[in-house]
């Protein structure tokens, strides 16, 4: 899939813009494919979500994080990976960070009642916060376009998202100046773990990407916010699925002495989905690079590694190389 002018590339912004008002899905898929191979990040415009709704969401996020700490602690992060997460709880860059991320957050996922069969699985359960308005349609549209960009049927991923591990995470970054030279970051350098992330951010800025994570020194580029646009980035799971063709790009947040608010929507497949090389991404001369792994095992491993409050032993998981009791929690 190739050819044609890349008219959606804006050199001033540095990333491609995927305009969902374009009815030509083949053209959109070509743009998406280039963005996935070259950058792993893109802007999404005319996405169908009212701009006022996005603005109101940022207001509500600020209202929650402005609450007294004792109020926020009433809905502290639980065994279902739902609820409030404290400042400095995550260390995403295990090499360069001297302390945890200077941000607090809140996990809201697919609301699974306690008596539902899926509630016994890790990363599933009821929310501690109402999930009204949480919508999977946009994630489905982007995933469908990703399938086309990979020369697969547009419904290829549908069966893998019947009970998705979709999660929304409002975030508040503290009003301090990040100091990379001292290991202090709003969010340490990392790549996202799942299939794709859709990000709403305020106008503060601070998001940066590094397209070549192996470069010495690493080169960081700003991803400035565009009013009304969402930012989409690919995760490690899609990089595994595509045998390294599509890029899960390293990114970080540097704060600038003012509060920053954002909301990430993680669109990840069913817990038991097998992530193995797609048929259009391997051949005799390009064999699969990654061993098959379920999406659930992949996410549990990553949360266990980077989130000190996450208890991988809270629910039975059935994976041999993950701890199954508190005595094993720090073995990995």
C-alpha positions as a Markdown table, in Angstrom:
| # | Residue | x | y | z |
|---|---|---|---|---|
| 1 | Unk | 0.0 | 0.0 | 0.0 |
| 2 | Unk | 1.7 | 3.2 | -1.1 |
| 3 | Unk | 2.0 | 6.0 | -3.6 |
| 4 | Unk | 0.2 | 9.3 | -3.7 |
| 5 | Unk | 1.0 | 12.7 | -2.2 |
| 6 | Unk | 1.2 | 12.9 | 1.6 |
| 7 | Unk | -0.9 | 16.0 | 1.8 |
| 8 | Unk | -1.9 | 15.4 | 5.4 |
| 9 | Unk | 1.7 | 15.9 | 6.7 |
| 10 | Unk | 2.2 | 19.3 | 8.4 |
| 11 | Unk | 5.9 | 20.1 | 8.7 |
| 12 | Unk | 5.2 | 22.8 | 11.3 |
| 13 | Unk | 3.7 | 20.3 | 13.6 |
| 14 | Unk | 6.0 | 17.4 | 12.7 |
| 15 | Unk | 3.3 | 14.7 | 12.6 |
| 16 | Unk | 0.7 | 13.6 | 10.2 |
| 17 | Unk | -2.9 | 14.6 | 10.6 |
| 18 | Unk | -5.6 | 12.0 | 10.0 |
| 19 | Unk | -8.8 | 13.8 | 9.0 |
| 20 | Unk | -11.8 | 11.6 | 9.7 |
| 21 | Unk | -14.0 | 13.9 | 7.6 |
| 22 | Unk | -12.4 | 12.3 | 4.5 |
| 23 | Unk | -14.8 | 9.6 | 3.2 |
| 24 | Unk | -12.0 | 7.9 | 1.3 |
| 25 | Unk | -10.9 | 5.1 | 3.6 |
| 26 | Unk | -8.2 | 3.8 | 1.3 |
| 27 | Unk | -6.6 | 7.2 | 1.4 |
| 28 | Unk | -6.9 | 7.4 | 5.1 |
| 29 | Unk | -5.4 | 4.0 | 5.5 |
| 30 | Unk | -2.4 | 5.1 | 3.4 |
| 31 | Unk | -1.9 | 8.1 | 5.6 |
| 32 | Unk | -2.2 | 6.0 | 8.8 |
| 33 | Unk | 0.2 | 3.4 | 7.5 |
| 34 | Unk | 2.9 | 6.1 | 6.9 |
| 35 | Unk | 2.3 | 7.6 | 10.3 |
| 36 | Unk | 2.5 | 4.2 | 12.0 |
| 37 | Unk | 5.8 | 3.2 | 10.2 |
| 38 | Unk | 7.5 | 6.6 | 10.5 |
| 39 | Unk | 6.3 | 8.1 | 13.8 |
| 40 | Unk | 4.0 | 5.9 | 15.8 |
| 41 | Unk | 2.1 | 9.2 | 16.6 |
| 42 | Unk | -0.4 | 11.3 | 14.7 |
| 43 | Unk | -3.1 | 13.9 | 15.2 |
| 44 | Unk | -6.8 | 13.0 | 14.7 |
| 45 | Unk | -9.2 | 15.7 | 13.5 |
| 46 | Unk | -12.9 | 15.7 | 12.7 |
| 47 | Unk | -13.2 | 12.7 | 15.0 |
| 48 | Unk | -16.9 | 13.2 | 15.8 |
| 49 | Unk | -16.5 | 14.2 | 19.4 |
| 50 | Unk | -17.9 | 17.7 | 20.1 |
| 51 | Unk | -15.2 | 20.2 | 21.1 |
| 52 | Unk | -17.3 | 21.5 | 24.0 |
| 53 | Unk | -17.5 | 18.0 | 25.4 |
| 54 | Unk | -13.7 | 17.8 | 25.3 |
| 55 | Unk | -13.4 | 21.2 | 27.0 |
| 56 | Unk | -15.9 | 20.2 | 29.7 |
| 57 | Unk | -14.0 | 16.9 | 30.3 |
| 58 | Unk | -10.8 | 18.9 | 31.1 |
| 59 | Unk | -12.8 | 21.1 | 33.5 |
| 60 | Unk | -14.1 | 18.1 | 35.3 |
| 61 | Unk | -10.7 | 16.5 | 35.5 |
| 62 | Unk | -9.3 | 19.7 | 37.1 |
| 63 | Unk | -12.3 | 19.8 | 39.5 |
| 64 | Unk | -11.6 | 16.2 | 40.7 |
| 65 | Unk | -7.9 | 16.7 | 41.2 |
| 66 | Unk | -8.5 | 19.9 | 43.1 |
| 67 | Unk | -10.3 | 18.0 | 45.8 |
| 68 | Unk | -8.7 | 17.6 | 49.2 |
| 69 | Unk | -6.4 | 14.5 | 49.4 |
| 70 | Unk | -8.6 | 12.9 | 52.0 |
| 71 | Unk | -11.5 | 12.9 | 49.4 |
| 72 | Unk | -9.4 | 11.5 | 46.6 |
| 73 | Unk | -8.1 | 8.8 | 49.0 |
| 74 | Unk | -11.6 | 7.5 | 49.4 |
| 75 | Unk | -11.4 | 6.0 | 45.9 |
| 76 | Unk | -7.8 | 4.8 | 46.0 |
| 77 | Unk | -6.6 | 2.4 | 43.3 |
| 78 | Unk | -7.9 | -1.1 | 44.0 |
| 79 | Unk | -7.3 | -4.7 | 43.0 |
| 80 | Unk | -9.3 | -4.2 | 39.8 |
| 81 | Unk | -6.9 | -1.5 | 38.6 |
| 82 | Unk | -9.6 | 1.1 | 39.1 |
| 83 | Unk | -9.5 | 4.4 | 41.0 |
| 84 | Unk | -7.1 | 7.1 | 42.2 |
| 85 | Unk | -3.3 | 6.8 | 41.7 |
| 86 | Unk | -0.9 | 9.0 | 43.8 |
| 87 | Unk | 1.8 | 11.3 | 42.8 |
| 88 | Unk | 5.2 | 9.6 | 42.2 |
| 89 | Unk | 3.5 | 6.2 | 42.1 |
| 90 | Unk | 4.9 | 5.3 | 38.7 |
| 91 | Unk | 8.5 | 5.1 | 37.5 |
| 92 | Unk | 8.2 | 4.6 | 33.8 |
| 93 | Unk | 11.9 | 5.2 | 32.9 |
| 94 | Unk | 13.7 | 2.8 | 35.2 |
| 95 | Unk | 17.1 | 3.9 | 33.9 |
| 96 | Unk | 16.9 | 7.7 | 34.1 |
| 97 | Unk | 14.3 | 8.6 | 36.7 |
| 98 | Unk | 15.5 | 9.3 | 40.3 |
| 99 | Unk | 11.9 | 9.6 | 41.6 |
| 100 | Unk | 8.4 | 8.8 | 40.4 |
| 101 | Unk | 6.4 | 10.7 | 37.8 |
| 102 | Unk | 5.3 | 14.1 | 39.1 |
| 103 | Unk | 1.7 | 13.3 | 38.3 |
| 104 | Unk | -1.5 | 11.9 | 39.8 |
| 105 | Unk | -4.1 | 10.0 | 37.9 |
| 106 | Unk | -7.4 | 8.0 | 38.0 |
| 107 | Unk | -8.2 | 4.7 | 36.2 |
| 108 | Unk | -11.7 | 4.2 | 34.8 |
| 109 | Unk | -12.3 | 1.0 | 32.8 |
| 110 | Unk | -15.0 | -1.1 | 31.3 |
| 111 | Unk | -17.4 | -1.4 | 34.1 |
| 112 | Unk | -17.7 | -5.1 | 35.0 |
| 113 | Unk | -20.1 | -6.1 | 37.9 |
| 114 | Unk | -18.6 | -8.3 | 40.6 |
| 115 | Unk | -20.9 | -11.1 | 39.7 |
| 116 | Unk | -19.9 | -11.1 | 36.0 |
| 117 | Unk | -17.7 | -14.0 | 34.8 |
| 118 | Unk | -15.1 | -11.6 | 33.6 |
| 119 | Unk | -14.7 | -10.0 | 37.1 |
| 120 | Unk | -12.5 | -12.8 | 38.2 |
| 121 | Unk | -9.8 | -11.9 | 35.7 |
| 122 | Unk | -7.0 | -9.3 | 36.5 |
| 123 | Unk | -7.6 | -5.8 | 35.3 |
| 124 | Unk | -11.4 | -6.3 | 35.3 |
| 125 | Unk | -14.1 | -5.2 | 37.8 |
| 126 | Unk | -16.5 | -2.4 | 38.8 |
| 127 | Unk | -15.3 | 1.2 | 38.6 |
| 128 | Unk | -14.9 | 3.4 | 41.6 |
| 129 | Unk | -16.1 | 6.3 | 39.6 |
| 130 | Unk | -19.1 | 6.6 | 37.2 |
| 131 | Unk | -18.1 | 5.8 | 33.6 |
| 132 | Unk | -20.9 | 7.7 | 32.0 |
| 133 | Unk | -20.1 | 8.9 | 28.5 |
| 134 | Unk | -17.1 | 6.6 | 28.1 |
| 135 | Unk | -17.3 | 5.5 | 24.5 |
| 136 | Unk | -15.5 | 2.8 | 22.5 |
| 137 | Unk | -16.7 | 3.9 | 19.1 |
| 138 | Unk | -13.7 | 6.1 | 18.3 |
| 139 | Unk | -11.2 | 3.3 | 19.3 |
| 140 | Unk | -13.1 | 0.9 | 17.1 |
| 141 | Unk | -12.9 | 3.3 | 14.1 |
| 142 | Unk | -9.2 | 3.7 | 14.5 |
| 143 | Unk | -8.6 | 0.0 | 14.9 |
| 144 | Unk | -10.6 | -0.7 | 11.8 |
| 145 | Unk | -8.4 | 1.7 | 9.9 |
| 146 | Unk | -5.3 | 0.1 | 11.3 |
| 147 | Unk | -6.5 | -3.2 | 9.9 |
| 148 | Unk | -6.9 | -1.6 | 6.4 |
| 149 | Unk | -3.5 | -0.1 | 6.7 |
| 150 | Unk | -2.1 | -3.6 | 7.3 |
| 151 | Unk | -4.0 | -5.0 | 4.2 |
| 152 | Unk | -6.4 | -6.9 | 6.4 |
| 153 | Unk | -10.2 | -6.9 | 6.5 |
| 154 | Unk | -11.6 | -3.8 | 8.3 |
| 155 | Unk | -13.3 | -6.0 | 10.8 |
| 156 | Unk | -10.2 | -8.0 | 11.6 |
| 157 | Unk | -9.9 | -6.8 | 15.2 |
| 158 | Unk | -13.6 | -6.9 | 16.0 |
| 159 | Unk | -13.7 | -10.3 | 17.6 |
| 160 | Unk | -10.8 | -9.3 | 19.8 |
| 161 | Unk | -12.7 | -6.4 | 21.3 |
| 162 | Unk | -15.9 | -8.1 | 22.6 |
| 163 | Unk | -14.8 | -7.5 | 26.2 |
| 164 | Unk | -12.0 | -5.1 | 25.7 |
| 165 | Unk | -9.5 | -3.9 | 28.3 |
| 166 | Unk | -10.5 | -0.3 | 27.5 |
| 167 | Unk | -9.5 | 2.2 | 30.2 |
| 168 | Unk | -9.7 | 6.0 | 30.5 |
| 169 | Unk | -7.1 | 7.8 | 32.7 |
| 170 | Unk | -7.4 | 11.4 | 33.6 |
| 171 | Unk | -4.0 | 12.9 | 34.7 |
| 172 | Unk | -2.8 | 15.9 | 36.6 |
| 173 | Unk | 0.8 | 17.0 | 36.3 |
| 174 | Unk | 2.2 | 19.0 | 39.2 |
| 175 | Unk | 3.2 | 22.7 | 38.6 |
| 176 | Unk | 6.9 | 22.2 | 38.8 |
| 177 | Unk | 9.7 | 22.4 | 36.3 |
| 178 | Unk | 10.9 | 19.0 | 35.1 |
| 179 | Unk | 14.7 | 18.5 | 35.4 |
| 180 | Unk | 15.8 | 15.7 | 33.1 |
| 181 | Unk | 19.4 | 16.1 | 34.1 |
| 182 | Unk | 18.4 | 15.4 | 37.7 |
| 183 | Unk | 16.0 | 12.5 | 36.7 |
| 184 | Unk | 12.8 | 14.5 | 37.4 |
| 185 | Unk | 10.1 | 14.1 | 34.8 |
| 186 | Unk | 6.3 | 14.8 | 34.6 |
| 187 | Unk | 6.2 | 11.4 | 33.0 |
| 188 | Unk | 9.4 | 9.4 | 32.4 |
| 189 | Unk | 10.3 | 8.1 | 28.9 |
| 190 | Unk | 8.2 | 5.1 | 28.0 |
| 191 | Unk | 6.2 | 3.5 | 25.2 |
| 192 | Unk | 2.6 | 2.6 | 25.9 |
| 193 | Unk | 1.8 | -1.1 | 26.5 |
| 194 | Unk | -1.3 | -1.9 | 24.6 |
| 195 | Unk | -2.8 | -1.5 | 21.1 |
| 196 | Unk | -3.4 | 2.2 | 20.8 |
| 197 | Unk | -3.8 | 5.3 | 23.0 |
| 198 | Unk | -6.1 | 8.3 | 22.2 |
| 199 | Unk | -5.0 | 11.4 | 24.1 |
| 200 | Unk | -6.9 | 14.6 | 25.0 |
| 201 | Unk | -4.6 | 17.3 | 26.4 |
| 202 | Unk | -5.0 | 20.9 | 27.5 |
| 203 | Unk | -3.0 | 23.7 | 25.8 |
| 204 | Unk | -0.1 | 23.6 | 28.1 |
| 205 | Unk | 2.2 | 21.3 | 26.1 |
| 206 | Unk | 5.1 | 19.3 | 27.4 |
| 207 | Unk | 4.6 | 16.0 | 25.5 |
| 208 | Unk | 7.8 | 14.9 | 23.6 |
| 209 | Unk | 8.6 | 11.9 | 21.4 |
| 210 | Unk | 11.8 | 10.2 | 20.5 |
| 211 | Unk | 11.5 | 8.4 | 17.1 |
| 212 | Unk | 14.8 | 6.5 | 17.5 |
| 213 | Unk | 15.0 | 5.1 | 21.0 |
| 214 | Unk | 18.4 | 3.6 | 20.3 |
| 215 | Unk | 20.0 | 6.9 | 19.2 |
| 216 | Unk | 22.9 | 8.2 | 21.3 |
| 217 | Unk | 22.1 | 10.8 | 22.4 |
| 218 | Unk | 18.3 | 10.6 | 22.0 |
| 219 | Unk | 16.6 | 13.3 | 20.1 |
| 220 | Unk | 13.4 | 14.6 | 21.6 |
| 221 | Unk | 10.7 | 16.4 | 19.5 |
| 222 | Unk | 7.8 | 18.4 | 20.9 |
| 223 | Unk | 4.2 | 17.3 | 20.1 |
| 224 | Unk | 2.3 | 20.6 | 20.5 |
| 225 | Unk | -1.4 | 20.4 | 21.2 |
| 226 | Unk | -3.8 | 21.4 | 18.4 |
| 227 | Unk | -7.1 | 22.8 | 19.5 |
| 228 | Unk | -10.0 | 20.3 | 18.9 |
| 229 | Unk | -7.6 | 17.5 | 17.7 |
| 230 | Unk | -6.8 | 14.3 | 19.6 |
| 231 | Unk | -3.4 | 12.7 | 19.6 |
| 232 | Unk | -3.1 | 9.0 | 18.7 |
| 233 | Unk | -0.1 | 6.8 | 19.4 |
| 234 | Unk | 0.6 | 3.1 | 19.0 |
| 235 | Unk | 1.5 | 0.7 | 21.8 |
| 236 | Unk | 4.0 | -2.2 | 22.3 |
| 237 | Unk | 1.2 | -4.7 | 21.6 |
| 238 | Unk | 0.7 | -3.4 | 18.1 |
| 239 | Unk | 4.4 | -3.4 | 17.4 |
| 240 | Unk | 4.6 | -7.0 | 18.4 |
| 241 | Unk | 1.5 | -7.9 | 16.3 |
| 242 | Unk | 3.1 | -6.2 | 13.2 |
| 243 | Unk | 6.5 | -7.8 | 13.7 |
| 244 | Unk | 8.1 | -4.3 | 14.3 |
| 245 | Unk | 6.6 | -2.7 | 11.1 |
| 246 | Unk | 4.4 | -0.3 | 13.1 |
| 247 | Unk | 6.2 | 1.7 | 15.7 |
| 248 | Unk | 5.5 | 2.0 | 19.4 |
| 249 | Unk | 7.4 | 5.3 | 20.0 |
| 250 | Unk | 9.2 | 6.4 | 23.2 |
| 251 | Unk | 7.6 | 9.5 | 24.7 |
| 252 | Unk | 7.7 | 11.6 | 27.9 |
| 253 | Unk | 6.3 | 14.7 | 29.5 |
| 254 | Unk | 8.3 | 17.6 | 30.7 |
| 255 | Unk | 6.4 | 20.0 | 32.9 |
| 256 | Unk | 7.0 | 23.8 | 32.7 |
| 257 | Unk | 6.1 | 25.1 | 36.1 |
| 258 | Unk | 2.3 | 25.1 | 35.5 |
| 259 | Unk | -0.4 | 22.5 | 36.1 |
| 260 | Unk | -1.1 | 20.3 | 33.1 |
| 261 | Unk | -4.2 | 18.2 | 32.6 |
| 262 | Unk | -4.8 | 15.4 | 30.1 |
| 263 | Unk | -6.9 | 12.3 | 29.6 |
| 264 | Unk | -5.6 | 9.1 | 28.0 |
| 265 | Unk | -7.9 | 6.4 | 26.6 |
| 266 | Unk | -6.2 | 3.1 | 26.2 |
| 267 | Unk | -7.9 | 0.8 | 23.7 |
| 268 | Unk | -6.7 | -2.8 | 24.3 |
| 269 | Unk | -8.1 | -6.1 | 23.3 |
| 270 | Unk | -9.8 | -8.9 | 25.3 |
| 271 | Unk | -7.6 | -10.3 | 28.1 |
| 272 | Unk | -7.2 | -13.7 | 26.4 |
| 273 | Unk | -6.5 | -12.4 | 22.9 |
| 274 | Unk | -3.4 | -14.0 | 21.5 |
| 275 | Unk | -0.9 | -11.5 | 20.2 |
| 276 | Unk | 1.1 | -13.2 | 17.5 |
| 277 | Unk | 2.6 | -12.0 | 14.2 |
| 278 | Unk | -0.1 | -11.0 | 11.7 |
| 279 | Unk | 0.0 | -12.8 | 8.3 |
| 280 | Unk | 0.7 | -9.6 | 6.3 |
| 281 | Unk | 3.7 | -8.8 | 8.5 |
| 282 | Unk | 5.9 | -11.9 | 8.2 |
| 283 | Unk | 7.3 | -14.1 | 5.4 |
| 284 | Unk | 10.1 | -16.7 | 4.9 |
| 285 | Unk | 12.6 | -13.8 | 4.6 |
| 286 | Unk | 11.0 | -11.9 | 7.5 |
| 287 | Unk | 10.0 | -14.4 | 10.2 |
| 288 | Unk | 8.2 | -13.5 | 13.4 |
| 289 | Unk | 10.5 | -11.8 | 15.9 |
| 290 | Unk | 8.3 | -12.1 | 18.9 |
| 291 | Unk | 6.9 | -15.1 | 20.7 |
| 292 | Unk | 3.1 | -15.3 | 21.0 |
| 293 | Unk | 1.7 | -13.9 | 24.2 |
| 294 | Unk | -1.8 | -13.0 | 25.4 |
| 295 | Unk | -2.7 | -9.4 | 25.8 |
| 296 | Unk | -3.5 | -10.0 | 29.5 |
| 297 | Unk | -0.1 | -11.4 | 30.2 |
| 298 | Unk | 1.7 | -8.6 | 28.4 |
| 299 | Unk | -0.2 | -5.9 | 30.3 |
| 300 | Unk | 0.3 | -7.6 | 33.7 |
| 301 | Unk | 4.0 | -7.8 | 33.1 |
| 302 | Unk | 4.3 | -4.1 | 32.2 |
| 303 | Unk | 2.2 | -2.8 | 35.1 |
| 304 | Unk | 4.1 | -5.1 | 37.5 |
| 305 | Unk | 7.4 | -3.6 | 36.3 |
| 306 | Unk | 6.5 | 0.1 | 36.4 |
| 307 | Unk | 3.7 | 0.7 | 39.0 |
| 308 | Unk | 4.7 | 0.2 | 42.6 |
| 309 | Unk | 1.1 | 0.1 | 43.8 |
| 310 | Unk | 0.0 | -2.5 | 41.3 |
| 311 | Unk | -0.5 | -6.0 | 42.9 |
| 312 | Unk | -0.2 | -8.6 | 40.2 |
| 313 | Unk | -1.1 | -11.2 | 42.8 |
| 314 | Unk | -4.5 | -9.6 | 43.7 |
| 315 | Unk | -6.3 | -12.0 | 41.3 |
| 316 | Unk | -5.4 | -15.4 | 39.9 |
| 317 | Unk | -3.7 | -14.9 | 36.5 |
| 318 | Unk | -2.4 | -18.3 | 35.5 |
| 319 | Unk | 1.0 | -17.1 | 34.1 |
| 320 | Unk | 4.0 | -19.1 | 35.1 |
| 321 | Unk | 6.5 | -16.3 | 34.9 |
| 322 | Unk | 4.6 | -13.8 | 37.0 |
| 323 | Unk | 4.4 | -13.8 | 40.9 |
| 324 | Unk | 1.4 | -15.6 | 42.4 |
| 325 | Unk | 2.0 | -14.6 | 46.0 |
| 326 | Unk | 3.1 | -11.6 | 48.0 |
| 327 | Unk | 6.4 | -13.3 | 48.8 |
| 328 | Unk | 7.3 | -13.3 | 45.1 |
| 329 | Unk | 6.1 | -9.8 | 44.2 |
| 330 | Unk | 9.6 | -8.3 | 43.8 |
| 331 | Unk | 11.3 | -11.2 | 42.0 |
| 332 | Unk | 11.0 | -10.0 | 38.4 |
